[in-house]
Amino acid sequence: MRPDILNPLFVETDALEGVGPKLKKPLEKLGLGRVRDIAYHLPERFVTRRPVDNLDEASVGEQIVIALTPVEHKAARNNRGPYRVLAQDTPGNICALTYFGRASYTAKKLLPVGEKRWVAGRLDEYGQMLQIVHPDHVVEDGGDTLARLCEPVYALSEGLTQPKVAGLVEQALEKLPTLPEWIESAQFDKQQWPGWSDALKLAHKGEHEAARNRLAYDELFANSLALMLVRADNRRRKGQPLKGDGSIRGKLRLPFPLTGVQKRAIAEIEGDLVQDAPMLRLLQGDVGAGKTVVALEAMLVANEARTQAALLAPTEILARQHYDTLRAMAAPTGVEIALLTGRDKGRARESILMGLMDGSIDIVVGTHAIFQDSVSYKDLALVVIDEQHRFGVAQRLQLAGKGRRTPHALAMTATPIPRTLTLAHYGEMDVSRLDEMPPGRQPIDTRVISQDRLAEVVDGVGRRIASGRQAYWVCPMVRENESEDIAAAEARHAGLKERFGDDVVLVHGQLKPELKDAAMERFARGEAKLLVATTVIEVGVDVPAATLMVIEQAERFGLAQLHQLRGRVGRGAEKSTCLLLRGSALSETGRERLALMRETQDGFRLAEEDLRLRGGGELLGTRQSGDTPFRIATLEQIADFLPQAHDDARLLMERDGGLTGDRGEAARILLYLFERDWGVQLLRGG
């Protein structure tokens, strides 16, 4: 149960004055559904204004606060033109206060002729005249404009304004309870950080580094502690020791010899499987590094120990791909492999369920259907979880009831993660890295091409299709956004379909799952030759005949994401090409990133470089939601404070009694505050 002291923070935003159904929608678009979310909606930046006595003291482009007296109102000849209020400073210099649209009605009331007003805004120049367009604040003489010399700027969505958000933040901060301190006292004193509620208030008032760092540390500490609780709980659970004798694995006939890193990973997994505590390991491998072979070896160890194994895939189409791959590789061994998805009905489904129950099926591959209540196993001892299914607590608790004891778990990801961030994402797991490519894997020819040569690229796609091969075309957005010059997938699909007809299919995240799967299956079977998509294909099916990847507006993607997309081609014997189409306005950092894509195909190096480049303060392209599991901590703060937060969490668990005692109770509150309470739920009586 959430501690009562936090309840005022977890009420919905309509508990705040001025929030009704109309305002709730834009707030929820920003993820601001509760008072707590508003309090943690930190400013993106601050506007710092300088008070000036007269316009001669100010520079064009500067944010200022100045006393002005309106002398004349000038309406435009038509409704589209600007409404200008000419106002003068004390010496008589004239400045135009310019308004557009409906704001002109406000200007008439705010700026009566002959009455002095304090005006805050950016001083600009129009022709020979100074002007302030849509002043940020206009208040009567003696008002609080001078108190607004440093003002927060918040992220907004349509229907919200800066003053409205600032007012809601002010209300939310008034509801902050007094919470006990959870940071270890020596660490707290060393950093000279403010207390929790003071830090939140200071972070909304100005560029307060200590306050921001403290709030980031809280989030990192909560995450580290929750993952540590998962790990501790896992060690307390009784697993099923599995020791293979090689009788099944010895029959495997793999097309390539195992690499050194694959052998090392298999040895690490074997070492985990023979333990009493269930394995909780992440297999992190670059695109094409051979994770599936390692997973198969692990599952065959379970079979040699006369138990069952399961592989969970994120989508039905990927489950089918894994099923075909495993059956082909394991054919000489004689193990029985079945596929179970939500699509299976009737007798076929009943037959699989019986096979799992009586043990005649050794390995089952499928989607979440394999963990439904109606599915029972004779002896499930190992579960492999594929990409995009990071092994969370909810899944593990679901699995615990499927075997005689808690099954061993091996999670796999093809997303290279910088070592700095591994603790943040996978702090509860042991990690095996496949950072060596199997022999015979052909490098992908990567080229950077100007968007101006689009017609040539389309011609190249045409030649590729004519030769019987296939291609991907990736766009960064689903629909055209009028405020940004981004080619949308739907618009690009329409243009390419006009050129190539039914050979072109479209896939994006807003399509219904059945339509998306149908398009992907057409492409996988070779019936469609060109797949236009958003980044939903970042983790997708293997299509050996796909030898060309076109990525539009490539400078908008992160390096790791570009690498993942590039990995969709190069899966067959033929040479593959990746074309990175760049826009004309390319920053120096963007240029460096695209050059790195040409230079290396090492995903781990690209992940580290991506972190270095973005850590410099420029978040390149659209922020990817999967970058980190944090909302408050920046990449720089993660690098600076995550090791300390991890050590602090370990100190609490190993020296300070975990979630008992004064600091433990405070830490329990922190876990609920950051919604990492699944860590608490694992504790007996938690």
N, C-alpha and C positions, 0 to 999 in steps of 0.2 A: 504493500500500500504506500502511495506517495505520502510523505510527511505532511501533516496539516499546515505547517508553517509556509509551504510552497503553494497552497491552494489559491491565494489571491493572484498568483502569477499565471496560473493555468486556466483561468476563466477565459471565455471567448472575448474578442475585442469589443463586442457590443455592450460589454460592461463599462466601457469608457464613454464619457460624455461626447455626444456628437456622432457616434458610430451607429448607423442603421443599416438596413439591407443594401441600400445604394452604395454605401462606402465599404461594406464588408467585401464586396466582390474584388475591387482593385487591391485591397489589402491582402486578400487570399492569393491573388496572382503573384504577389511578392513573397508568399509563404508566411504571411503575418496573420495567423488565425487566432492567436492568444496574446494576452498582455505580456507574457514572457518574450514572445517573438518581437513585439514592438520595442521592449527595453533593450533587446540585443540587436536591433536594426541600427547598426553603427553607421555614422556618416561616412560617405565615400571620400569626402574632402571638406575643407573649410574655406569660406570666403573671408579674407581679411581685408577690412576697409580702413582707410586713413581719413581722419577728420581734417577738413581744410576750411580755412576762414573765407577764401575766395577762389574763384576758378583759375586765377593766374598761378596759384600754388600747385595745381593738379596737372597730371600728364594724361594725354589721350591713352585709353586702354586701362587706366587705373580704376580700382574700386574705391569709391570715396563716400564720405558722409558730409553734407554741406547744407547750410541754411539758404533757402531760396524763396523769393517772393514772386508769385505769378503776376504777370502784367497783362497777358492777352491769351485768349483761347482761339485757336484757328482750326476749324473743321475742314476736312477734305471735301472736294467737289463731289466725290462719290463714296459709297460705303466701303470700298476696298482700300481707299487711301488712308494715310495716317492722320491721327488726331494729335495736334501739337499744342502744348501749353508753353508759351514763352515765359520764362522766369528769370529774375536777375538776382545776382549776389549783392553783398553790401556795397562794393564799389560801383555796381551798375553793369557788370558783365552779363550778357544774355546767354542763356542755355535753354534748349528746347527739350521738354519732357514729352517723349513721343509714345503714343499708344496706338495699337491696331485692334480692329474688330470690336467685340463687346467691351473690351477694357476701356474704351473711350467714355462710356457712361460713368464708370468709376472715377475717371479723371475729373469730370465736371464737379463731382461731389468733394473729392479729396483736395482739389487745388482751387479754391475760390480766389478770384483776383484781389490783390492787395493784402492778403493774409499770409504771413511767413510760415513756411513749412520746412521741417528737416527731411531731406531726401537722401536715400542711400541707393547706390547703383554704380554701374560701370560707365565712366565718361568716354564717349566716342565722338566722332566728328562726321558730319554730313555736309558735304560741300565746304563752305566756309564757316559753318555754324557748329558749335559744340552741342551735343545732345546726350541724353540718357534715355535709352529705349526701355520701356516698361520698368520703371524704378522698382527696386525690390521692396522698399518701404517708403511711405510718406506719412509723417506724423506731425501733429501740431507742435508748436513751440513749447518746450518743456516736456515733450514726450520721451519715449525710451529709445529713440534711434541710436543714440550714442552707446547704448548698451549692446548694440548689434554690430560692433566693430569686428567681431569674429563670430561667424554664423555657420552652422553645419549645413552641408548639402547632402541630401539623402537620395538613394535610389527610389525612383517613382514608377508607377504604372498609370495608365490612362485613367483619369478621374481623381487623381491625387495631386496636391500641391505641396510645395515645401512648407509653408506655414501650417497646413493641416497636419502633415506628418510630425512636424516639430511639436505641435500642440499635443498630439497623441503620445509622443515620447515623453513629454513633460508629465502627463497624467500617469503613464506607466511607471516612471521613475518614482513618483510619489507613493506607489504601492509596494516598493521594494521592502521586504521584511529585513530584520536584523538576523543575519545568519552566522553561525560559529565558523571559525577559521579552519580550513582543511589543509592548507599548505604547511608543510613541515616548518617548524619555527626558525631553524637555522637558515633554511632557504629563503623564507619570508624576510628575515632581517637582512640577509646578505643583499637581496635585490632591492630592498627599500621600496617595496610596492605598497600601494594603498590597499585598504580592505576592499572586500568584494563590492559592496553597494557604492562606496566612494569611487571605485574604479569605473563602474558603469556610468555614474554621473559625470565624471571628469572626461570620459571618452566621448561624450556628446557635446562637451563644451569647447574643446579645442584639441590641438595636436599634442596630446598628452601621452608620450611614449610609454612611460611606466604603467599607466592605466591600461593601455592597449595590450601591453605585454602580459600583464597580470591576467586579463580576461582570456587571452590566447592560452596562457599556461593552464588555466582552469579547465579549458576544453581538452587540452592535450593530456592533462592529468586524469580527467574523468575517463577518457578513452583508454589510456594505458591501464588504469585500475580495473575497468570492466573486462578488458581482454585478459588481464592477469587472473581475475576471478574465474573466467572461462577455463583458463589453463589449469588452475588449481582444482576446479571441479572435475575436469577431465581426468586428472591424475588420481582423484579419489574414486572414480568409477571403476568397476570391475570389467575388464575387457576379456577377450578370448585369445590367449597366446596362439599364434599361428606359425608353424614351422614347416616349410616345404622340403621335400626330399629330392626335387629335380626331376621326378618321374614324368611329369607332364611337360615342363618347360624344355626338357631335353629333346622333345619331339618337334619343337618349333623350327621352322625353316624360314628365316627372315631374309629379305632381299639384300640387306646391307648388314655388315657386322656392327655390333653396338659400339658407340663412341665411348671414350673414356668417361665422360661426364654422365652418360646414361648408365654405365656400369656402377659408377659411384652412387648415383641416385637410387638405383635398385638395391645396392648394399645398405644404404641408409634406411630404406623402406623395410627391408628384411629385418634389420636391427630393431625397428619399431614394432613390427608385427609379432615378434617373439616375446614382447613384454606383456605383463599383466594389464597395465593401463592401456586403454585404447589409443591408437595412433591418431594424431591430429597434425597432418603434414601438408604443406603446400608444395606442389611441383610447378616451379616457375620456369617456363621455357620460351625461347624466341619462336617466332613463326617458323614452322618446319623443322624444329630442333628434335623432334621424335618423342614427344610426351606420350602419345598413344601407346607406343611400344612399351614404355616404362610402366604405364598403367596396366597393360595386359599382363606383363610379368608379375606385377603385384597381385592381380586377380587370380592368376594361375597358382601363385603361392597359396592363396586361400583355398583353391580347388584341391591342391595337393594335400592340404590339411583337412580335406573332406568337408568343407563348408562352402557357402555360396557367396557370390560377389554381385554387386549392382553398379551400373554406371548411369548417373543422372545427367541428362543433357538439357540445355535451356529451351530448345525448340524441337518440334517433332521432326523437322527436316534434318536437323543435326543429329538427332537420335538415330534416324535411319542411316545416315552416313556412318556414324560410329559402328552401328550394327553390321553394315556391309564390310567395313574395314576390319573389324575384329574377327568376323567369320572367315574372311580370306586369310588373315594371318594365323588364326588358330586352327585352321582346317586339319592339319596333320595330327593335332593333339587329341581329337575326339571329344573335346568338351562340348556340352550342349549350351548354345547361346540363343536367347529368345529376345524378341522386341515387344515392348508393351507401351502403348501410347493411349491417349484419350480416344483415338479413332477406332481402336480395336473393340469389337462388339461380339455378342452371341457366342457361338461355339468356339471360335478361335480364341476369344478372350478366356473362356472357361478352361480351355485346354492349357493355356499359359498359367493361369492361376493354380490349377491342379499340379502342374509341373514344379512350380515354386514351392507349393506346400509339401509335396512328397519328395522334393530334393532331386528330381530327375533333370531339372534345369540348373546348370552350374553358374551361369552368368546371365543376368537380365540387363538389357539396355532400354532406357526409356526416358520419358519426361516425368513430371511430378506424379503421373499416374501410378508409378511403381511404389509410391508411399501412401496410397489411399487406404482407408480403413479396411476396405474389402480385400486388400492384398496381404497374404500371410506367407511367411517363409519357413522352410524347415530349419535352416540354420544360416541366417545372413550374418556374415562376419566382417565384410569389407564393403565400403561404399566409396566409389570414385565420383567426384562432382566436377563437371566440366565448366568451362569458361562462363563468366557472368553469373555464376552461382557461388559466390564466395560463401564459405561454409560458416553460416551464422548459427547462433544458438538455437533459434526456432527450428531450423532444419535438424540440428543434432538431437534435440529433444524428441523430434518426430521419429528419428531413426532409432532412438534408444528402445522403443517398444517393438521394433521389427525383428530384432535378433534375440537369441537367448540372453546375451549380454550386450552392452553397448558396442556397436560395430566400430571397427577401425575406419578412419576417414582419410581419404587422399583427395585434396582439392587441386585442380589444375588451372593455370591461367597462361595465356599467350601474350598477356600485356606486360612488357618489361617495366619493372618499377625500380626507380633509383633506390640504392641501399638506404639513403636517408629516410625514405618514406615507407620502407618495408615494415618497420615497427608500427607505423600509423595504420597501415592496412591489415597487417597479418601478425600483430603482436602476440596472439594466442597460439600461433602455429610454429612448428619447426619448418624450415625452408630448405628445399633442394633446388639448385639452379642448374638448368641446362644451358650453358653459355658457349657451347661448341656445336657447330653444324655438322650433320652427317655428310660423309663423302658423296660426291656426285651431284650435289645440289647446285644448280646453275645460278649465278648471280643475275639479278634483274637489271636490265639496262634502264637507268633512270635519267630522264632529261627534263630540263626546265625550259618552258616555251612561253612566249608572250601570248596573252589572251588575244592580241591583234591577229594572230595566225590561226584563229579558230576555224576558218574555212578549210585550211590545209589539214588540220587535225581531223575534221569530219571526213574529208576525202580519205585520209589514212585509215579511219575506222571502216569506211566503205570497202577499201581494198582488203582489210583483215576479214571482214564478213564474207566477201566474195571468195576468199580462199578457204572458207569452211571453218574458220576459227571464230572465237567469241571474244567479247570485250565488255568491260565495266566502264560506266561513266558516272562519277560521283560529284554531286553538287552540295554546297554547304547548307542550303535551306530548302524547306518544302514549298513555300509560297513566296512570291515576290513581296518584299517589304519596301514600301515606297520611299522610306528614309535611307535605304542602303542599296547600293548598286551591286546586288548579288544575284547571280543566275539561279533561279529556283528550279528544283527538280521537275516540277510539273510543267513549267514552261519549256525547259530543255527537252523533256520527253516528247512534248507536242511537236517541237521542231524536228527532232530526230525521227519521230514516227512518220512525219510527212515525207522524209527522205527515204527511210528504209522500211516503212510499212509495218507489218505484223511481226517482223523480226525483233522489234523493240518492246521491252516490258518495263514497268515502273514499280519500284518498291520504296516505301518510306514508312516512318513510324506511325503515321496517322491512318494508314490503311487498316482495314479489319484483318485480324490474323489469318483468316482463311484465304483472303485475297492475296495477302503477302506471300503465304506459303505456296499458293497456286502459281504465282509469278516466278518465285524462286525455283519451283520444281520444273517449270517450263524451261527455264534457263539451264538448270542442272542437267536436264535430259537432252539439251542441245536443240530443242524446238525453237527457242528464242536465241538470237545471236548477240543482242546488245541489251544489257541490264543497266537502266538509269536508276540511280538510287541516292539516298542520303547516307549518312554514316551507319545506318542499320546493318549494312553488309560488312562492317568492320570485323565482326566475328561471324563467319558464315561458312557455307558449304564449299567443299573442294570441287572445282570445275577444271579438270586438266586441260580442256580445250580453250579455256580463257587465257589469252596470252597478251592482252593489252588492258592497262588500267589508265584511265584519264581522270585526273582530279582537278576540278575547276576551282579557281580562287584558292590555290594551294597555300598561299601565305596566311590564310585565315585558320588553318588547322595547326594543332600542336604537332611536334616532331613524332611523338609516340603514336599519335593517331594516324599520321601519314604513313608511318612504317607498317602499322596494322593493315591499313588499306592496301598498301603495296603488296603485302603478303597474300592477298587474294589471288594473285597471278603467280606464275612460276611453279605451278603444282604438277606440270606434266614434263615431258621430255623436251619440248620445244623451248627455244629462247623466248623470254617474255620481256615486255617493255612497260615502263611506267612513265606517263607524261604528266608533269606538274605544270598546269597552266597558271601563270601569275598575272596579277593586275599591273597597271602601269605605275601606281603609287606604291612603291616597295620600300619599306624602311630598311635601315642598315641591318637591324636584327633579323628582319624577315629574309633579307638576302643571305645572311649567314646560315639561317636555318635551312633554306632550300639548297644551299651549297653543301651542307652536311648530308642531306638526303642523297645527293649525287655521289658523295665521297665514301659513305659507309653503309653497309647493310646489317651492322651489328646493333640490334635493338636495345641492348643494355647500354651501349655507349650513347645512342641517341636519346634514351631516357634520361641519362645523367646530363647530357648537353641541354636537353629541353628544360630541365629543372634549373640549370645554370642561367640560361637565357631569360626564362620567365622570372627567375628569382631576382633579376636585375631591376624589377619594377614594372616591366612592360608585359602585361598579360596579352600574349599574341593571339590574335584571332578571337573567336568566341570561346569563352571559358567552358571547359568541358566539365560536366557535373561529376564525373568520376575521378577528377584529378586527385582529390583528397577527401576523406570522410568528415571534413571540418567546415564549419560556416564562419567561424571567427578567426581562427589562426591562418595567417598567410604562409606562403611557402618559406619565406625567410624566417618566420617565427617557428615553424616546424623544425627547420634545420637547427635553429639556435636553442630551442627549449625542449624538444621531444626527448632527447637522451636524459635530461635532468628530470623531466616529468616521469619517465619510465623508471628511473632510479628511485624517485620519491614514492611511486606506487609500490615498488618492490620493498622499500623500507617500511611502508605501512603494513604490508602483508607479512613480512618476515620478522620485523622487530616490534612494531607497535600494535600487534594484535588484530590486524585486519579491520573489519568493520565494527569491532567492539571498542569500548573506551570512548573518551571525549572526541579525539581526532577521528576515530572510526565512524562515530555517529555523524560528524560533520561531513566526512567523505561520502557517507550514505546519502545525505541530502544532496551533495554535488552530483552523484550519479543520477538521481531523479531530476535534478535541475537540467542536466544535459541529455536526459532521456537515454541514458546508458543503464537503465534499471534492470535490463535483462541480466546484467552481472549480479545484481542483488538477488534476483529470483532464484539463482542457482544455489545460493546459500540455504542450508537447512534452516527453516524458520524465517528466511528472508522474505 
